[in-house]
Amino acid sequence: MPHLALYTFGVLKSPLADPAPLTREFYDIGEAVYRKISQHPGYLAHAEAADGDRGSHFDLDWGAWGEFTVPTWYGKGRTAETTALAATLSLWTDLRPAFDAIYTGLHREALNRRYDWFERTEHPTYVFWWVSDDVIPTWQDGVSRLEHLHDHGSAPHAFTFHRSFAPGGTPTRIKGIGPKSDQVR
C-alpha cells in the first residue's frame, strides 16, 4: 500500500537562533506539535537528524532522508546563526489522517499564528505525493515536488489538500474541503 509523503517549507521572519520571544515561542511550540503529531493515527514517520543535533539544517546528517536542501526561492542564511526556515518531511497512511492532524488541535493553533512567524509568500508552503511503502522520501524529493507544484499546479506528481489525487493518479477529495467533485482536475 502506498504511503503519502508531505513536505512543508516556510521562510521565517527571523533566524531560528534569534533570541526574540516570538522565535523562542515558535521553536517551543514546534517541539510540542511534533510530539502531538507523532502520536496521531495515520502518522508513520518524519525526517529527523540522525544524531539529534540542532543547528543548521544544512550540515546535519539526515540519514535515509538525504541531504538537506531548500527551494530555489529561499534566500536567507544557511548557518546555525542565520538559518531562517522551517521545513518538515513526513510519511502518512492517507490524506484524511494527515488533514486531521494538521487542521486540529495544537497544530491548528500554530497555523492560526503562522504569519506571526513566517513571511508571506506567493510560493506554496506544502506538497503531497505518493510513494511506495518501501520508499523513504528525501529532502530533494520534497523540494522538487514543491517547485513542480509552484510551476504547474496540482497534479498526481505534486498536489495539495484542495486538489488531491489517489495513489493511482485519479483526482480525489477529502469530504469537506476542496472543489466540488465535478470541478476536480
C-alpha positions in Angstrom: 0.0 0.0 0.0 1.5 3.4 -1.0 2.3 6.0 1.6 1.7 9.7 1.4 4.7 11.9 1.6 4.4 15.5 2.9 7.0 18.3 2.6 6.4 21.7 4.2 8.6 24.7 3.8 8.3 28.2 5.2 10.7 31.2 5.5 10.8 32.6 9.0 10.8 36.4 9.7 13.9 36.0 11.8 16.6 33.3 12.1 16.0 30.3 14.4 18.9 31.5 16.6 17.2 34.9 17.2 16.6 35.2 20.9 13.5 37.3 20.4 10.3 36.0 22.2 8.4 35.2 19.0 11.3 33.0 17.7 11.6 31.2 21.0 7.8 30.7 21.1 7.8 29.3 17.5 10.6 26.8 18.4 8.9 25.8 21.7 5.5 25.2 20.1 7.2 23.3 17.2 8.6 20.7 19.7 5.1 20.2 21.2 3.5 20.0 17.7 5.9 17.3 16.6 5.2 15.3 19.8 1.5 15.5 19.3 1.5 14.8 15.6 3.8 11.7 16.0 1.0 10.2 18.1 -1.7 10.8 15.6 -3.3 7.8 13.8 -2.1 7.6 10.3 1.3 9.2 11.0 4.2 6.9 10.1 7.5 8.9 10.4 9.2 12.2 9.9 12.8 13.3 9.0 15.0 13.7 12.0 18.7 14.4 12.1 20.5 11.1 12.7 22.4 12.5 15.7 19.6 14.5 17.2 21.6 17.7 16.8 20.0 21.1 16.5 21.7 23.9 14.5 21.8 24.5 10.8 19.7 22.1 8.9 22.3 22.1 6.1 25.1 20.4 8.0 23.1 17.7 9.8 23.1 14.0 9.0 19.5 13.2 7.9 20.2 9.5 7.3 17.9 7.9 4.7 16.0 11.2 4.3 19.0 12.5 2.3 21.0 15.7 2.2 19.0 18.8 3.3 18.1 21.2 0.5 15.7 24.1 0.1 13.7 25.6 -2.8 15.4 28.0 -5.1 13.4 30.9 -3.8 14.9 30.6 -0.3 17.4 33.5 0.0 18.3 33.7 3.7 21.1 32.2 5.7 22.5 28.7 5.8 24.5 28.7 9.0 23.3 28.0 12.6 23.2 31.7 13.2 21.4 32.8 10.1 19.1 29.9 9.0 15.5 31.3 8.9 13.4 28.5 7.7 11.1 25.7 8.9 10.9 22.5 6.9 9.3 19.1 7.6 9.3 15.9 5.7 6.9 13.2 6.8 5.1 10.0 5.8 1.4 9.3 6.3 -1.0 6.4 5.6 -3.5 8.6 3.7 -4.8 12.1 3.2 -7.6 12.1 5.8 -5.3 11.3 8.8 -2.8 14.0 7.6 -5.6 16.5 7.2 -7.0 15.7 10.7 -3.6 16.0 12.3 -2.8 19.3 10.6 -6.1 21.1 11.0 -7.0 20.2 14.5 -5.5 20.7 18.0 -2.1 22.2 18.7 -1.0 22.3 15.0 -4.2 24.2 14.1 -3.4 26.7 16.8 0.1 27.1 15.4 -1.3 27.5 11.8 -3.6 30.3 13.1 -0.4 32.2 14.2 1.8 31.4 11.1 2.0 35.0 10.0 3.5 36.0 13.3 6.5 33.8 12.5 6.6 33.3 8.7 6.9 35.7 5.8 4.0 35.8 3.4 4.9 34.4 0.0 3.5 33.6 -3.4 5.0 30.1 -3.2 3.2 27.0 -1.9 4.1 26.0 1.7 3.4 22.3 1.4 3.1 19.5 -1.1 2.0 15.9 -1.1 2.9 12.9 -3.3 2.5 9.2 -3.1 5.5 6.8 -2.6 5.8 3.0 -2.5 5.6 1.7 1.0 9.3 0.8 1.0 10.5 4.3 -0.1 11.8 7.0 2.3 11.3 10.3 0.5 14.3 12.7 0.5 14.6 16.4 1.1 15.4 16.8 -2.6 12.2 14.9 -3.5 10.2 17.4 -1.4 11.9 20.4 -2.9 11.4 19.2 -6.4 7.8 18.4 -5.8 7.1 21.8 -4.2 8.8 23.6 -7.1 6.8 21.5 -9.5 3.6 22.4 -7.7 4.5 26.1 -7.9 5.3 25.9 -11.6 2.5 23.6 -12.8 -0.2 23.4 -10.1 -1.6 20.3 -8.6 -1.1 17.0 -10.5 -0.6 13.4 -9.4 3.1 14.2 -9.2 2.7 17.0 -6.6 -0.6 18.1 -5.0 -2.4 19.8 -2.2 -5.4 19.0 0.0 -7.6 21.2 -2.2 -6.7 19.4 -5.4 -5.6 16.0 -4.3 -5.0 12.7 -6.1 -5.4 9.0 -5.2 -2.3 6.7 -5.4 -3.3 5.7 -9.0 -3.4 9.3 -10.1 -7.1 9.9 -10.2 -8.5 13.0 -8.7 -9.9 12.6 -5.2 -11.1 14.8 -2.4 -11.4 14.8 1.3 -15.0 15.3 2.4 -15.5 18.9 3.5 -12.6 20.6 1.6 -11.6 21.3 -2.0 -13.7 22.0 -5.0 -16.8 20.1 -5.9 -16.1 16.7 -7.4 -17.1 17.9 -10.9 -14.5 20.7 -10.7 -11.6 18.5 -9.6 -8.9 18.4 -12.2 
